[in-house]
Amino acid sequence: MVKDYRKCVGMMIINIKKEVLVGKRLDHPSGYWQMPQGGIDKDENPEEAVWREMMEEIGTNKAELIRESNKWINYDIPKNTLATLPWGDKYKGQTQKWFIFRFSGINEDINVGTENPEFSEWKWTSHKTLIENAVPFKKNTYSKILEEFNDIFN
C-alpha cells in the first residue's frame, strides 16, 4: 500500500546577517541548493527530529530555535526521483513541518562530511535566492515557508 506523504522536518538556519544555510545534494548532480531536511522516525516528534537531523546533516546543533511553522507543507516528488530514494516506493512525496533557527556557532562548526553525508558542500545565501536555486519540485514549498517566516527578514 502506498501512503501519500512521508512525514519530515525542514530547517531554515540563518546567520547573524540573516543569510540562509543551504547545501548541494550529493545524490543529485543538478547543481540545485536546498535547506537541510529529513524524515521523522517512528515514535519521534517533529522537534526531536529536527535537532537529530541537524546533527546528521550539518554536524552541529549550535543553533537557537526561533519558531516552527503553523502548518505542514506537502509536495510531490517526480517518479524518476522517487525511484532513487530508499522509501520511494512507499510515498508520492513528503509533508514537512518547518523550523527556523538562528545559528549560534562559527562556520567551522558546520561539517557536511558527516557519517552519512547528504551534501557535497554548503554555503550561506540570501533568502531572496532560495527559490530560484531550488529543485523545481521544492520551489512552492520554499515560497510558502519564506512567506510564513517573512517577518524575520524584515
N, C-alpha and C positions, 0 to 999 in steps of 0.2 A: 504494500500500500504506500502510495506517495503522499506525504504530508505537504502542505503548501509552502510553509516558510520555516527555515531553521532560525531558532532564537539566538540572537547575537547582541553584542555591545559594540559601540563605536566610541572613539575618543578623539576629541579635539583638544590638543595640548598647545597652549600658547605661551610664548616667552614674554619677557618684560616689554618688548616692542610690539606686542600683540601680533607677532608672526605665528603661523601655524606649522606644527611639525608634520611633515609628510615623508613617505618612503616610496621607493621604487621597488615593485614586487620582483622577487627572484624568479617566480614561475610564470611571468608574463613579459615577453620581450618587447612589449608595445611602447615603452617609454612613458607610460602614464604614472602619475603620482597619486598616492592615496593616504588618508589618515589611518592610523592603526585601528584594527577591529578584530573581533574573534568571537567564537561560539561560547555559549553559556553551557557549562557542564550540568549534568543531572544533579539535582539537589543543591544547586548553586543559585544565588540571587544575582541580579544584574550588577549591583555594586561590587560584590565579591569577584565576579567575573572580570569586570573592567580593570581592577587592580592586578589580578593574576595575568590577564592579557598584556597589560602594560609591561610587566616584568618579562614575559615571554617574547614580546615583540621588540621592545626598545632597551631591555636590560636594566631598567631603573624604574623606581616608583617615586622619585623625588618630584612630587607634584602636590598641589593643593586642589581639592575638588571645589569647583565654583558652583556648579549645579548640574542636574540631569534634565533631559528633555521631557516635556509634558506627555508626548505621545511616542508610540512605537512607529517606526517608518519601515514600510515594506518595499522591496524591489525584486524584480525578476532577473534571473541570470540567464544569458543566452545558452542554448543547449550545447553548443560546442565548448563553452567554458565549463558548464556543469559537468561535462564528460571528463574533465581533467581533475575534478575535485573528489576527495575520498567519500564524501557524503552526497555527491551529485545525483545519484540515482534515487535519493530519498526525498528531495525537495525541489521546488521550482525557483526558489530564491531565498532571501533572508528577510527577517524582521529584526530591526535594531532599536535598542534603547541607547541614546547618545548621552555622553557626559562631556563637560568642558572642564579642563584643568588649567591651572597656572603652573608652569614648570618652575621648580624651586632649586634645581641643581645647576650645574655648569655643563656646557656642551660635551665635555669629556665623559660625563656620566652616561651619556646616551651611547648604547652599543647594540647595533642591529645584528652583530655576529653572535647571536645567542645560540643555545643548544639546538633549536630547530628554527633556523632563520627564515624569515619571510621577506625581508627587504635586502636588496643589494647595497643600497645607500639611503641616506636620509638628508633632509635639509629643512631650513626654516623658510617659509614662503608667505606672501601676503594672502590674506583671506580672499582678496579680490581675484586671485588667480586659481583658487581651488577648483572651481567648476570647469574652467577651460582646460585644465591639465588632468582631469579625472577620466577614467574609463567611461565611455558613453552610458553604460547602464547604471552608473552611480551618480550621474550629474543631477538628476532630480532629487535624490536623497541629500546630496550636498547642498543643493539650493534650499531645501526645507530646513536643514539644520542651521545653515547660515541665517536664514530668516528668524528662526527661533532664538538664536544666540546673538542676533544683530546688535543689541544694546551694549554688549561687551566691547564691540569695535568702534563705538561712537564716543 
